[in-house]
């Protein structure tokens, strides 16, 4: 069962307090990161940017070792 942390009321990346925020896995889900989760942590814009970055790193850099 994952350990969950409550929202701080704003995006953990940009500080935006408006709109809906998604959860953040401290270790990316693609690396079996379901143990520690921040609820309501990142705004949609930052979530898209972080997911794009993680996808790039996980597929290009770590792809062969995964």
N, C-alpha and C positions, 0 to 999 in steps of 0.2 A: 504494500500500500504506500503510495507516495506521501512524502511530507510536504504539506502545503503551507505557504505563507500568505497572509492577507495583503490586500492592496494598500499602497501608500497614498492612493488617491490621485495619482498622476503617472504619466509615462516615465518609466525608469531611465529612458534614454534621452528624451527631449524636454521632459517636464510638462508636457501638454496635459491640462486637466479636463479638457473637453472630449466628448464622444466616447464611444465604446472602446474598451481595451481588451486585448487577448492575453492569455496566460503565457508565461515564459518558462521553459524548461532550462534549468541551470546547466545541465549537460544536454546537448541537443538530442531530441528524440531519436534521430537517426543513429545515434551512438548508444542506444538503450537508455536514454536519459529521462526516465519517468520517476526518479526517486525524489527529486526536489523541484517543486513547482511554485512560482510566484503567480498568484491569481490576479487577474485584472491589471496586468503589469505594463504592457506596451501598446501604444496607439497603433492604429492601422497602418499609418505611413512608416513608422519605425519597424513594425512587424514585417512589412513587405521588404524593407531594406535588409533587415537582419536575416530573413529567410533566404533572400537572394545570395547574401554573403555566405551563409552556412552551406547552401547548396553548392556553391562554387568550391568552397574549401573541401567539403566532404566528397564531392565527386571527382575533382581534379587533383587535389593534393593527397587526400587520404583514400581515394578510390581503390588503388591496388591493395592496400593493407586491410580494407574493410572486407 
